[in-house]
Amino acid sequence: MPFTEITSVQGDGGNYKVELLKKARLVDPAVCNEMGECIDVCPVEVEDEFNHGLTKRKAIYQAIPHNTPKMLLIDKQACTKCGECVKVCTTNAINLDAQDEVETREVHSIVLASGVKLYNTREFEDAKSYAVSPDVVTSLAFERMMSSSGTYEGGVIKRPSDGKPAKKHRLDPVHGLTE
Ligand code: SF4
């Protein structure tokens, strides 16, 4: 269940009562036709976390390229509720006032999957090279740079600092990098 948090678990093996907080996603995936006019008109731009901050995205956006189904969502922190997306949506899929819902389910078993939190290179002292040069990127950011659906058209690798294509250098063991 996407957009859902477990807020409490009661009971014992084979007989659990789980309380779920289903967060309002503001775009109804059953109605949205994914045409994207709402994205075009949205005036708010923020860092695109999927591209590791190398590009911007709108407050209404597709979180991951090629996700199936292609669901759009609204970043509640970034959205100003200007209503521009609502005006252009021909299927009335957007409800900016949608509220979170609480649901209780009875289940027999629970599978724990902890997931991972990505290392934030901007937070740590031992990652200074990332802070001093925007052209030093993590392997995940580099994957986004090389991807055909990534940060730069056609997977052309460019320097994040100035957008110029990266050059190929030869590593000379005596003199260091050479053209
Ligand atoms: S209401 Fe929010 S998501 Fe819609 S266009 Fe305005 S800022 Fe963007």
Backbone and ligand atoms as CSV (ligand in chain L), in Angstrom:
chain,resi,resn,atom,element,x,y,z
A,1,MET,N,N,0.858,-1.194,0.000
A,1,MET,CA,C,0.000,0.000,0.000
A,1,MET,C,C,0.890,1.239,0.000
A,2,PRO,N,N,0.998,1.934,-1.140
A,2,PRO,CA,C,1.821,3.142,-1.163
A,2,PRO,C,C,1.203,4.256,-0.320
A,3,PHE,N,N,2.024,5.189,0.111
A,3,PHE,CA,C,1.552,6.362,0.864
A,3,PHE,C,C,0.912,5.964,2.191
A,4,THR,N,N,1.331,4.837,2.761
A,4,THR,CA,C,0.679,4.338,3.964
A,4,THR,C,C,1.705,4.034,5.045
A,5,GLU,N,N,1.389,4.417,6.275
A,5,GLU,CA,C,2.266,4.177,7.413
A,5,GLU,C,C,1.529,3.323,8.432
A,6,ILE,N,N,2.238,2.388,9.063
A,6,ILE,CA,C,1.631,1.635,10.161
A,6,ILE,C,C,1.780,2.473,11.424
A,7,THR,N,N,0.697,2.781,12.072
A,7,THR,CA,C,0.780,3.613,13.277
A,7,THR,C,C,0.663,2.795,14.563
A,8,SER,N,N,0.034,1.607,14.499
A,8,SER,CA,C,0.032,0.757,15.692
A,8,SER,C,C,-0.277,-0.685,15.308
A,9,VAL,N,N,0.253,-1.601,16.120
A,9,VAL,CA,C,-0.005,-3.028,15.920
A,9,VAL,C,C,-0.417,-3.608,17.263
A,10,GLN,N,N,-1.542,-4.307,17.287
A,10,GLN,CA,C,-1.990,-4.969,18.518
A,10,GLN,C,C,-2.238,-6.439,18.211
A,11,GLY,N,N,-2.220,-7.267,19.244
A,11,GLY,CA,C,-2.501,-8.681,19.074
A,11,GLY,C,C,-1.241,-9.515,19.065
A,12,ASP,N,N,-1.375,-10.749,18.575
A,12,ASP,CA,C,-0.261,-11.688,18.602
A,12,ASP,C,C,-0.298,-12.533,17.328
A,13,GLY,N,N,0.744,-13.400,17.183
A,13,GLY,CA,C,0.870,-14.208,15.969
A,13,GLY,C,C,-0.446,-14.801,15.497
A,14,GLY,N,N,-0.787,-14.597,14.245
A,14,GLY,CA,C,-2.008,-15.145,13.667
A,14,GLY,C,C,-3.234,-14.273,13.849
A,15,ASN,N,N,-3.086,-13.236,14.661
A,15,ASN,CA,C,-4.268,-12.403,14.935
A,15,ASN,C,C,-3.837,-10.984,15.319
A,16,TYR,N,N,-3.468,-10.236,14.299
A,16,TYR,CA,C,-3.017,-8.865,14.550
A,16,TYR,C,C,-4.095,-7.875,14.126
A,17,LYS,N,N,-4.119,-6.783,14.846
A,17,LYS,CA,C,-4.958,-5.656,14.426
A,17,LYS,C,C,-4.004,-4.499,14.127
A,18,VAL,N,N,-3.970,-4.072,12.867
A,18,VAL,CA,C,-3.001,-3.067,12.426
A,18,VAL,C,C,-3.724,-1.785,12.057
A,19,GLU,N,N,-3.245,-0.689,12.619
A,19,GLU,CA,C,-3.844,0.614,12.260
A,19,GLU,C,C,-2.954,1.288,11.228
A,20,LEU,N,N,-3.562,1.719,10.137
A,20,LEU,CA,C,-2.816,2.305,9.017
A,20,LEU,C,C,-3.201,3.767,8.824
A,21,LEU,N,N,-2.199,4.588,8.562
A,21,LEU,CA,C,-2.462,5.981,8.193
A,21,LEU,C,C,-2.232,6.094,6.694
A,22,LYS,N,N,-3.315,6.237,5.943
A,22,LYS,CA,C,-3.213,6.362,4.489
A,22,LYS,C,C,-3.139,7.845,4.148
A,23,LYS,N,N,-1.956,8.249,3.709
A,23,LYS,CA,C,-1.759,9.685,3.472
A,23,LYS,C,C,-2.421,10.123,2.166
A,24,ALA,N,N,-3.024,11.282,2.227
A,24,ALA,CA,C,-3.708,11.811,1.038
A,24,ALA,C,C,-2.674,12.082,-0.044
A,25,ARG,N,N,-2.878,11.515,-1.233
A,25,ARG,CA,C,-1.883,11.737,-2.288
A,25,ARG,C,C,-2.279,12.905,-3.191
A,26,LEU,N,N,-3.455,13.428,-3.038
A,26,LEU,CA,C,-3.954,14.626,-3.728
A,26,LEU,C,C,-4.215,14.428,-5.232
A,27,VAL,N,N,-3.628,13.391,-5.842
A,27,VAL,CA,C,-3.937,13.066,-7.238
A,27,VAL,C,C,-4.508,11.653,-7.241
A,28,ASP,N,N,-5.723,11.505,-7.720
A,28,ASP,CA,C,-6.378,10.196,-7.706
A,28,ASP,C,C,-5.852,9.356,-8.874
A,29,PRO,N,N,-5.089,8.284,-8.592
A,29,PRO,CA,C,-4.501,7.501,-9.694
A,29,PRO,C,C,-5.546,6.770,-10.527
A,30,ALA,N,N,-6.743,6.583,-9.964
A,30,ALA,CA,C,-7.793,5.891,-10.728
A,30,ALA,C,C,-8.393,6.804,-11.783
A,31,VAL,N,N,-8.214,8.105,-11.636
A,31,VAL,CA,C,-8.839,9.069,-12.548
A,31,VAL,C,C,-7.806,9.786,-13.427
A,32,CYS,N,N,-6.611,9.948,-12.904
A,32,CYS,CA,C,-5.550,10.692,-13.612
A,32,CYS,C,C,-5.251,10.035,-14.959
A,33,ASN,N,N,-5.196,10.862,-16.045
A,33,ASN,CA,C,-4.891,10.303,-17.365
A,33,ASN,C,C,-3.419,10.493,-17.734
A,34,GLU,N,N,-2.651,11.017,-16.796
A,34,GLU,CA,C,-1.184,11.113,-16.921
A,34,GLU,C,C,-0.723,11.938,-18.117
A,35,MET,N,N,-1.543,12.914,-18.540
A,35,MET,CA,C,-1.129,13.721,-19.681
A,35,MET,C,C,-0.044,14.727,-19.308
A,36,GLY,N,N,-0.051,15.152,-18.062
A,36,GLY,CA,C,1.061,15.972,-17.598
A,36,GLY,C,C,0.926,17.472,-17.802
A,37,GLU,N,N,-0.254,17.958,-18.267
A,37,GLU,CA,C,-0.410,19.421,-18.401
A,37,GLU,C,C,-0.240,20.093,-17.047
A,38,CYS,N,N,-0.664,19.400,-16.002
A,38,CYS,CA,C,-0.537,19.940,-14.640
A,38,CYS,C,C,0.920,20.199,-14.295
A,39,ILE,N,N,1.801,19.320,-14.745
A,39,ILE,CA,C,3.237,19.503,-14.467
A,39,ILE,C,C,3.740,20.742,-15.206
A,40,ASP,N,N,3.302,20.899,-16.460
A,40,ASP,CA,C,3.763,22.040,-17.258
A,40,ASP,C,C,3.372,23.376,-16.620
A,41,VAL,N,N,2.179,23.461,-16.045
A,41,VAL,CA,C,1.713,24.763,-15.539
A,41,VAL,C,C,2.144,25.041,-14.093
A,42,CYS,N,N,2.617,24.040,-13.399
A,42,CYS,CA,C,2.999,24.241,-11.986
A,42,CYS,C,C,4.177,25.215,-11.905
A,43,PRO,N,N,4.035,26.298,-11.138
A,43,PRO,CA,C,5.109,27.305,-11.085
A,43,PRO,C,C,6.226,26.980,-10.086
A,44,VAL,N,N,6.049,25.917,-9.307
A,44,VAL,CA,C,7.008,25.629,-8.227
A,44,VAL,C,C,8.060,24.622,-8.685
A,45,GLU,N,N,9.322,24.968,-8.498
A,45,GLU,CA,C,10.407,24.041,-8.820
A,45,GLU,C,C,11.241,23.778,-7.585
A,46,VAL,N,N,11.548,22.512,-7.353
A,46,VAL,CA,C,12.429,22.128,-6.238
A,46,VAL,C,C,13.430,21.089,-6.750
A,47,GLU,N,N,14.426,20.801,-5.920
A,47,GLU,CA,C,15.414,19.787,-6.300
A,47,GLU,C,C,14.756,18.437,-6.517
A,48,ASP,N,N,15.131,17.763,-7.593
A,48,ASP,CA,C,14.599,16.425,-7.853
A,48,ASP,C,C,15.457,15.399,-7.106
A,49,GLU,N,N,14.902,14.845,-6.034
A,49,GLU,CA,C,15.693,13.918,-5.222
A,49,GLU,C,C,16.037,12.643,-5.971
A,50,PHE,N,N,15.172,12.235,-6.939
A,50,PHE,CA,C,15.486,11.009,-7.689
A,50,PHE,C,C,16.740,11.207,-8.538
A,51,ASN,N,N,16.967,12.422,-8.994
A,51,ASN,CA,C,18.183,12.728,-9.766
A,51,ASN,C,C,19.259,13.326,-8.868
A,52,HIS,N,N,19.144,13.072,-7.583
A,52,HIS,CA,C,20.163,13.475,-6.599
A,52,HIS,C,C,20.459,14.973,-6.638
A,53,GLY,N,N,19.418,15.752,-6.876
A,53,GLY,CA,C,19.565,17.207,-6.845
A,53,GLY,C,C,20.242,17.789,-8.086
A,54,LEU,N,N,20.520,16.963,-9.094
A,54,LEU,CA,C,21.186,17.475,-10.304
A,54,LEU,C,C,20.204,18.198,-11.212
A,55,THR,N,N,18.910,17.926,-11.043
A,55,THR,CA,C,17.888,18.606,-11.839
A,55,THR,C,C,16.764,19.079,-10.915
A,56,LYS,N,N,15.842,19.822,-11.487
A,56,LYS,CA,C,14.680,20.302,-10.726
A,56,LYS,C,C,13.439,19.510,-11.143
A,57,ARG,N,N,12.462,19.502,-10.270
A,57,ARG,CA,C,11.149,18.955,-10.608
A,57,ARG,C,C,10.089,19.926,-10.109
A,58,LYS,N,N,8.837,19.707,-10.562
A,58,LYS,CA,C,7.744,20.560,-10.127
A,58,LYS,C,C,7.153,20.027,-8.818
A,59,ALA,N,N,6.253,20.819,-8.212
A,59,ALA,CA,C,5.592,20.369,-6.984
A,59,ALA,C,C,4.634,19.217,-7.281
A,60,ILE,N,N,4.065,19.184,-8.496
A,60,ILE,CA,C,3.311,17.999,-8.943
A,60,ILE,C,C,4.222,17.296,-9.934
A,61,TYR,N,N,4.407,15.993,-9.733
A,61,TYR,CA,C,5.459,15.334,-10.501
A,61,TYR,C,C,5.280,13.834,-10.542
A,62,GLN,N,N,6.069,13.229,-11.430
A,62,GLN,CA,C,6.160,11.773,-11.497
A,62,GLN,C,C,7.438,11.414,-10.753
A,63,ALA,N,N,7.304,10.667,-9.671
A,63,ALA,CA,C,8.459,10.463,-8.786
A,63,ALA,C,C,9.597,9.711,-9.462
A,64,ILE,N,N,9.251,8.731,-10.302
A,64,ILE,CA,C,10.269,7.876,-10.932
A,64,ILE,C,C,9.910,7.710,-12.402
A,65,PRO,N,N,10.863,7.947,-13.336
A,65,PRO,CA,C,10.534,7.774,-14.753
A,65,PRO,C,C,10.104,6.334,-15.044
A,66,HIS,N,N,9.162,6.170,-15.917
A,66,HIS,CA,C,8.689,4.852,-16.379
A,66,HIS,C,C,8.030,4.023,-15.271
A,67,ASN,N,N,7.592,4.649,-14.163
A,67,ASN,CA,C,6.910,3.815,-13.164
A,67,ASN,C,C,5.559,3.352,-13.726
A,68,THR,N,N,5.157,2.172,-13.313
A,68,THR,CA,C,3.911,1.581,-13.824
A,68,THR,C,C,3.006,1.185,-12.655
A,69,PRO,N,N,1.784,1.679,-12.580
A,69,PRO,CA,C,1.234,2.702,-13.471
A,69,PRO,C,C,1.929,4.042,-13.240
A,70,LYS,N,N,1.842,4.913,-14.266
A,70,LYS,CA,C,2.536,6.194,-14.204
A,70,LYS,C,C,1.760,7.134,-13.286
A,71,MET,N,N,2.011,7.060,-11.998
A,71,MET,CA,C,1.229,7.842,-11.039
A,71,MET,C,C,1.904,9.185,-10.749
A,72,LEU,N,N,1.109,10.227,-10.744
A,72,LEU,CA,C,1.620,11.540,-10.371
A,72,LEU,C,C,1.311,11.778,-8.902
A,73,LEU,N,N,2.087,12.623,-8.273
A,73,LEU,CA,C,1.802,12.977,-6.886
A,73,LEU,C,C,2.180,14.429,-6.650
A,74,ILE,N,N,1.719,14.950,-5.519
A,74,ILE,CA,C,2.007,16.344,-5.171
A,74,ILE,C,C,2.857,16.378,-3.907
A,75,ASP,N,N,3.930,17.146,-3.970
A,75,ASP,CA,C,4.820,17.341,-2.831
A,75,ASP,C,C,4.157,18.386,-1.921
A,76,LYS,N,N,3.601,17.927,-0.804
A,76,LYS,CA,C,2.816,18.841,0.036
A,76,LYS,C,C,3.650,19.949,0.642
A,77,GLN,N,N,4.942,19.674,0.871
A,77,GLN,CA,C,5.812,20.718,1.441
A,77,GLN,C,C,6.051,21.839,0.425
A,78,ALA,N,N,6.178,21.463,-0.840
A,78,ALA,CA,C,6.518,22.458,-1.862
A,78,ALA,C,C,5.290,23.152,-2.453
A,79,CYS,N,N,4.158,22.481,-2.476
A,79,CYS,CA,C,2.950,23.007,-3.128
A,79,CYS,C,C,2.448,24.265,-2.409
A,80,THR,N,N,2.121,25.284,-3.191
A,80,THR,CA,C,1.598,26.540,-2.639
A,80,THR,C,C,0.073,26.593,-2.696
A,81,LYS,N,N,-0.532,25.538,-3.232
A,81,LYS,CA,C,-1.988,25.474,-3.415
A,81,LYS,C,C,-2.505,26.590,-4.312
A,82,CYS,N,N,-1.711,26.947,-5.327
A,82,CYS,CA,C,-2.136,28.014,-6.239
A,82,CYS,C,C,-3.315,27.577,-7.109
A,83,GLY,N,N,-3.482,26.271,-7.310
A,83,GLY,CA,C,-4.633,25.770,-8.058
A,83,GLY,C,C,-4.453,25.710,-9.564
A,84,GLU,N,N,-3.267,26.066,-10.083
A,84,GLU,CA,C,-3.063,26.057,-11.540
A,84,GLU,C,C,-3.233,24.655,-12.121
A,85,CYS,N,N,-2.759,23.640,-11.388
A,85,CYS,CA,C,-2.862,22.262,-11.888
A,85,CYS,C,C,-4.323,21.819,-11.947
A,86,VAL,N,N,-5.106,22.262,-10.967
A,86,VAL,CA,C,-6.527,21.884,-10.918
A,86,VAL,C,C,-7.250,22.436,-12.147
A,87,LYS,N,N,-6.899,23.682,-12.547
A,87,LYS,CA,C,-7.581,24.334,-13.675
A,87,LYS,C,C,-7.397,23.569,-14.981
A,88,VAL,N,N,-6.207,22.960,-15.188
A,88,VAL,CA,C,-5.947,22.315,-16.482
A,88,VAL,C,C,-6.259,20.820,-16.491
A,89,CYS,N,N,-6.584,20.271,-15.326
A,89,CYS,CA,C,-6.851,18.827,-15.267
A,89,CYS,C,C,-8.243,18.531,-15.837
A,90,THR,N,N,-8.290,17.800,-16.952
A,90,THR,CA,C,-9.568,17.555,-17.624
A,90,THR,C,C,-10.365,16.427,-16.978
A,91,THR,N,N,-9.751,15.661,-16.082
A,91,THR,CA,C,-10.466,14.532,-15.471
A,91,THR,C,C,-10.798,14.774,-13.994
A,92,ASN,N,N,-10.526,15.980,-13.506
A,92,ASN,CA,C,-10.770,16.309,-12.087
A,92,ASN,C,C,-10.088,15.312,-11.136
A,93,ALA,N,N,-8.862,14.967,-11.473
A,93,ALA,CA,C,-8.136,13.977,-10.656
A,93,ALA,C,C,-7.476,14.600,-9.429
A,94,ILE,N,N,-7.395,15.938,-9.412
A,94,ILE,CA,C,-6.635,16.588,-8.335
A,94,ILE,C,C,-7.571,17.166,-7.278
A,95,ASN,N,N,-7.315,16.802,-6.045
A,95,ASN,CA,C,-8.072,17.357,-4.914
A,95,ASN,C,C,-7.062,17.863,-3.888
A,96,LEU,N,N,-6.825,19.167,-3.900
A,96,LEU,CA,C,-5.800,19.744,-3.019
A,96,LEU,C,C,-6.203,19.695,-1.550
A,97,ASP,N,N,-7.479,19.438,-1.280
A,97,ASP,CA,C,-7.952,19.397,0.112
A,97,ASP,C,C,-8.160,17.970,0.625
A,98,ALA,N,N,-7.720,16.993,-0.133
A,98,ALA,CA,C,-7.889,15.597,0.303
A,98,ALA,C,C,-7.201,15.399,1.659
A,99,GLN,N,N,-7.828,14.621,2.516
A,99,GLN,CA,C,-7.322,14.414,3.887
A,99,GLN,C,C,-6.776,12.999,4.056
A,100,ASP,N,N,-5.846,12.870,4.999
A,100,ASP,CA,C,-5.344,11.538,5.349
A,100,ASP,C,C,-6.499,10.698,5.904
A,101,GLU,N,N,-6.391,9.384,5.754
A,101,GLU,CA,C,-7.436,8.492,6.282
A,101,GLU,C,C,-6.815,7.423,7.167
A,102,VAL,N,N,-7.557,7.030,8.203
A,102,VAL,CA,C,-7.107,5.953,9.096
A,102,VAL,C,C,-7.902,4.701,8.761
A,103,GLU,N,N,-7.206,3.586,8.636
A,103,GLU,CA,C,-7.888,2.315,8.332
A,103,GLU,C,C,-7.350,1.232,9.267
A,104,THR,N,N,-8.220,0.382,9.751
A,104,THR,CA,C,-7.781,-0.726,10.608
A,104,THR,C,C,-7.989,-2.040,9.863
A,105,ARG,N,N,-6.956,-2.894,9.891
A,105,ARG,CA,C,-7.063,-4.187,9.207
A,105,ARG,C,C,-6.680,-5.306,10.166
A,106,GLU,N,N,-7.352,-6.435,10.018
A,106,GLU,CA,C,-6.977,-7.616,10.800
A,106,GLU,C,C,-6.198,-8.552,9.885
A,107,VAL,N,N,-4.983,-8.924,10.333
A,107,VAL,CA,C,-4.121,-9.760,9.491
A,107,VAL,C,C,-3.564,-10.920,10.309
A,108,HIS,N,N,-3.148,-11.963,9.584
A,108,HIS,CA,C,-2.604,-13.150,10.272
A,108,HIS,C,C,-1.123,-12.997,10.574
A,109,SER,N,N,-0.386,-12.368,9.631
A,109,SER,CA,C,1.065,-12.277,9.827
A,109,SER,C,C,1.583,-10.947,9.292
A,110,ILE,N,N,2.791,-10.618,9.730
A,110,ILE,CA,C,3.408,-9.350,9.343
A,110,ILE,C,C,4.822,-9.645,8.845
A,111,VAL,N,N,5.165,-9.116,7.668
A,111,VAL,CA,C,6.520,-9.271,7.128
A,111,VAL,C,C,7.266,-7.968,7.367
A,112,LEU,N,N,8.412,-8.047,8.045
A,112,LEU,CA,C,9.194,-6.842,8.308
A,112,LEU,C,C,10.192,-6.627,7.172
A,113,ALA,N,N,10.172,-5.450,6.554
A,113,ALA,CA,C,11.145,-5.092,5.510
A,113,ALA,C,C,11.651,-3.704,5.856
A,114,SER,N,N,12.875,-3.626,6.323
A,114,SER,CA,C,13.350,-2.360,6.901
A,114,SER,C,C,13.634,-1.295,5.859
A,115,GLY,N,N,14.012,-1.685,4.622
A,115,GLY,CA,C,14.372,-0.692,3.620
A,115,GLY,C,C,15.717,-0.065,3.942
A,116,VAL,N,N,16.084,0.963,3.176
A,116,VAL,CA,C,17.376,1.620,3.405
A,116,VAL,C,C,17.197,3.132,3.360
A,117,LYS,N,N,18.137,3.816,3.992
A,117,LYS,CA,C,18.165,5.273,3.878
A,117,LYS,C,C,19.456,5.630,3.148
A,118,LEU,N,N,19.353,6.427,2.102
A,118,LEU,CA,C,20.548,6.753,1.345
A,118,LEU,C,C,21.478,7.652,2.154
A,119,TYR,N,N,22.766,7.441,1.962
A,119,TYR,CA,C,23.791,8.248,2.617
A,119,TYR,C,C,23.751,9.661,2.031
A,120,ASN,N,N,23.560,10.653,2.870
A,120,ASN,CA,C,23.516,12.031,2.386
A,120,ASN,C,C,24.913,12.634,2.476
A,121,THR,N,N,25.540,12.777,1.301
A,121,THR,CA,C,26.938,13.232,1.281
A,121,THR,C,C,27.087,14.664,1.784
A,122,ARG,N,N,26.016,15.412,1.817
A,122,ARG,CA,C,26.131,16.809,2.269
A,122,ARG,C,C,26.162,16.911,3.787
A,123,GLU,N,N,25.794,15.833,4.459
A,123,GLU,CA,C,25.670,15.896,5.911
A,123,GLU,C,C,26.937,15.534,6.660
A,124,PHE,N,N,27.862,14.831,5.983
A,124,PHE,CA,C,28.938,14.229,6.749
A,124,PHE,C,C,30.299,14.840,6.462
A,125,GLU,N,N,31.073,14.986,7.522
A,125,GLU,CA,C,32.397,15.590,7.472
A,125,GLU,C,C,33.349,14.790,6.574
A,126,ASP,N,N,33.173,13.456,6.561
A,126,ASP,CA,C,34.108,12.626,5.797
A,126,ASP,C,C,33.792,12.631,4.301
A,127,ALA,N,N,32.848,13.443,3.883
A,127,ALA,CA,C,32.505,13.497,2.464
A,127,ALA,C,C,32.769,14.898,1.926
A,128,LYS,N,N,33.872,15.499,2.375
A,128,LYS,CA,C,34.149,16.899,2.023
A,128,LYS,C,C,34.273,17.128,0.527
A,129,SER,N,N,34.814,16.142,-0.208
A,129,SER,CA,C,35.015,16.366,-1.638
A,129,SER,C,C,33.689,16.649,-2.337
A,130,TYR,N,N,32.592,16.082,-1.837
A,130,TYR,CA,C,31.290,16.343,-2.437
A,130,TYR,C,C,30.865,17.786,-2.195
A,131,ALA,N,N,31.293,18.323,-1.070
A,131,ALA,CA,C,30.896,19.685,-0.737
A,131,ALA,C,C,31.726,20.714,-1.499
A,132,VAL,N,N,33.012,20.431,-1.748
A,132,VAL,CA,C,33.868,21.439,-2.367
A,132,VAL,C,C,33.703,21.506,-3.882
A,133,SER,N,N,33.262,20.445,-4.528
A,133,SER,CA,C,33.096,20.503,-5.975
A,133,SER,C,C,31.784,19.852,-6.393
A,134,PRO,N,N,30.923,20.589,-7.105
A,134,PRO,CA,C,29.677,19.986,-7.582
A,134,PRO,C,C,29.926,18.934,-8.653
A,135,ASP,N,N,31.173,18.881,-9.167
A,135,ASP,CA,C,31.480,17.886,-10.199
A,135,ASP,C,C,31.890,16.539,-9.618
A,136,VAL,N,N,31.983,16.458,-8.296
A,136,VAL,CA,C,32.187,15.152,-7.653
A,136,VAL,C,C,30.800,14.622,-7.312
A,137,VAL,N,N,30.458,13.456,-7.867
A,137,VAL,CA,C,29.111,12.903,-7.658
A,137,VAL,C,C,29.199,11.484,-7.119
A,138,THR,N,N,28.138,11.042,-6.510
A,138,THR,CA,C,28.076,9.663,-6.021
A,138,THR,C,C,27.817,8.720,-7.197
A,139,SER,N,N,27.996,7.428,-6.956
A,139,SER,CA,C,27.762,6.453,-8.034
A,139,SER,C,C,26.292,6.462,-8.465
A,140,LEU,N,N,25.380,6.707,-7.507
A,140,LEU,CA,C,23.957,6.743,-7.871
A,140,LEU,C,C,23.639,7.964,-8.726
A,141,ALA,N,N,24.247,9.112,-8.377
A,141,ALA,CA,C,24.030,10.318,-9.190
A,141,ALA,C,C,24.637,10.108,-10.583
A,142,PHE,N,N,25.773,9.426,-10.643
A,142,PHE,CA,C,26.418,9.166,-11.932
A,142,PHE,C,C,25.546,8.269,-12.805
A,143,GLU,N,N,24.859,7.329,-12.172
A,143,GLU,CA,C,23.928,6.477,-12.918
A,143,GLU,C,C,22.829,7.329,-13.543
A,144,ARG,N,N,22.322,8.326,-12.785
A,144,ARG,CA,C,21.274,9.193,-13.324
A,144,ARG,C,C,21.821,10.030,-14.477
A,145,MET,N,N,23.110,10.418,-14.397
A,145,MET,CA,C,23.706,11.199,-15.487
A,145,MET,C,C,23.840,10.360,-16.757
A,146,MET,N,N,24.117,9.061,-16.614
A,146,MET,CA,C,24.322,8.197,-17.790
A,146,MET,C,C,23.012,7.679,-18.364
A,147,SER,N,N,21.949,7.681,-17.553
A,147,SER,CA,C,20.691,7.076,-17.987
A,147,SER,C,C,20.021,7.893,-19.097
A,148,SER,N,N,19.405,7.192,-20.059
A,148,SER,CA,C,18.700,7.903,-21.140
A,148,SER,C,C,17.474,8.640,-20.603
A,149,SER,N,N,16.980,8.233,-19.424
A,149,SER,CA,C,15.847,8.950,-18.821
A,149,SER,C,C,16.337,9.816,-17.665
A,150,GLY,N,N,17.612,10.102,-17.670
A,150,GLY,CA,C,18.207,10.774,-16.513
A,150,GLY,C,C,18.330,12.270,-16.637
A,151,THR,N,N,19.408,12.800,-16.085
A,151,THR,CA,C,19.541,14.242,-15.910
A,151,THR,C,C,19.803,14.984,-17.213
A,152,TYR,N,N,20.508,14.371,-18.142
A,152,TYR,CA,C,20.864,15.050,-19.386
A,152,TYR,C,C,20.355,14.231,-20.564
A,153,GLU,N,N,19.917,14.942,-21.623
A,153,GLU,CA,C,19.307,14.272,-22.763
A,153,GLU,C,C,20.260,13.223,-23.343
A,154,GLY,N,N,19.689,12.060,-23.640
A,154,GLY,CA,C,20.435,11.017,-24.335
A,154,GLY,C,C,21.611,10.454,-23.574
A,155,GLY,N,N,21.645,10.664,-22.252
A,155,GLY,CA,C,22.730,10.087,-21.469
A,155,GLY,C,C,24.079,10.756,-21.695
A,156,VAL,N,N,24.084,11.988,-22.282
A,156,VAL,CA,C,25.350,12.712,-22.452
A,156,VAL,C,C,25.844,13.129,-21.069
A,157,ILE,N,N,27.073,12.809,-20.757
A,157,ILE,CA,C,27.594,13.126,-19.429
A,157,ILE,C,C,28.150,14.554,-19.431
A,158,LYS,N,N,27.550,15.395,-18.588
A,158,LYS,CA,C,27.978,16.793,-18.502
A,158,LYS,C,C,28.437,17.102,-17.092
A,159,ARG,N,N,29.226,18.168,-16.961
A,159,ARG,CA,C,29.660,18.573,-15.625
A,159,ARG,C,C,28.519,19.303,-14.934
A,160,PRO,N,N,28.135,18.864,-13.738
A,160,PRO,CA,C,27.043,19.550,-13.038
A,160,PRO,C,C,27.341,21.027,-12.800
A,161,SER,N,N,28.614,21.414,-12.688
A,161,SER,CA,C,28.950,22.807,-12.347
A,161,SER,C,C,28.573,23.786,-13.444
A,162,ASP,N,N,28.814,23.420,-14.710
A,162,ASP,CA,C,28.549,24.381,-15.789
A,162,ASP,C,C,27.788,23.773,-16.970
A,163,GLY,N,N,27.411,22.500,-16.874
A,163,GLY,CA,C,26.618,21.872,-17.939
A,163,GLY,C,C,27.414,21.555,-19.198
A,164,LYS,N,N,28.748,21.719,-19.159
A,164,LYS,CA,C,29.550,21.405,-20.349
A,164,LYS,C,C,29.836,19.903,-20.393
A,165,PRO,N,N,29.923,19.317,-21.614
A,165,PRO,CA,C,30.205,17.874,-21.699
A,165,PRO,C,C,31.524,17.545,-21.008
A,166,ALA,N,N,31.537,16.428,-20.281
A,166,ALA,CA,C,32.759,16.007,-19.599
A,166,ALA,C,C,33.787,15.566,-20.636
A,167,LYS,N,N,35.079,15.839,-20.350
A,167,LYS,CA,C,36.139,15.425,-21.269
A,167,LYS,C,C,36.761,14.132,-20.780
A,168,LYS,N,N,37.389,13.442,-21.742
A,168,LYS,CA,C,38.071,12.196,-21.380
A,168,LYS,C,C,39.538,12.538,-21.127
A,169,HIS,N,N,40.067,12.100,-19.992
A,169,HIS,CA,C,41.475,12.353,-19.681
A,169,HIS,C,C,42.233,11.048,-19.590
A,170,ARG,N,N,43.506,11.136,-19.892
A,170,ARG,CA,C,44.377,9.973,-19.729
A,170,ARG,C,C,45.136,10.165,-18.425
A,171,LEU,N,N,45.247,9.112,-17.638
A,171,LEU,CA,C,45.948,9.226,-16.359
A,171,LEU,C,C,47.403,8.821,-16.544
A,172,ASP,N,N,48.296,9.819,-16.453
A,172,ASP,CA,C,49.733,9.561,-16.553
A,172,ASP,C,C,50.247,9.300,-15.147
A,173,PRO,N,N,50.881,8.122,-14.899
A,173,PRO,CA,C,51.292,7.789,-13.522
A,173,PRO,C,C,52.336,8.756,-12.960
A,174,VAL,N,N,53.074,9.458,-13.831
A,174,VAL,CA,C,54.124,10.390,-13.367
A,174,VAL,C,C,53.577,11.802,-13.254
A,175,HIS,N,N,52.884,12.273,-14.308
A,175,HIS,CA,C,52.482,13.676,-14.372
A,175,HIS,C,C,51.024,13.913,-13.999
A,176,GLY,N,N,50.301,12.859,-13.661
A,176,GLY,CA,C,48.891,13.024,-13.292
A,176,GLY,C,C,48.013,13.088,-14.537
A,177,LEU,N,N,46.907,13.852,-14.440
A,177,LEU,CA,C,45.962,13.910,-15.553
A,177,LEU,C,C,46.524,14.702,-16.708
A,178,THR,N,N,46.360,14.182,-17.930
A,178,THR,CA,C,46.759,14.930,-19.128
A,178,THR,C,C,45.584,14.980,-20.081
A,179,GLU,N,N,45.594,15.949,-21.008
A,179,GLU,CA,C,44.514,16.078,-22.000
A,179,GLU,C,C,44.511,14.862,-22.919
L,1,SF4,S1,S,-1.490,23.736,-6.623
L,1,SF4,FE1,FE,0.554,22.989,-6.030
L,1,SF4,S2,S,1.000,21.329,-7.468
L,1,SF4,FE2,FE,-0.727,22.493,-8.317
L,1,SF4,S3,S,0.230,23.974,-9.717
L,1,SF4,FE3,FE,0.012,25.016,-7.719
L,1,SF4,S4,S,1.970,24.629,-6.671
L,1,SF4,FE4,FE,1.867,23.193,-8.378
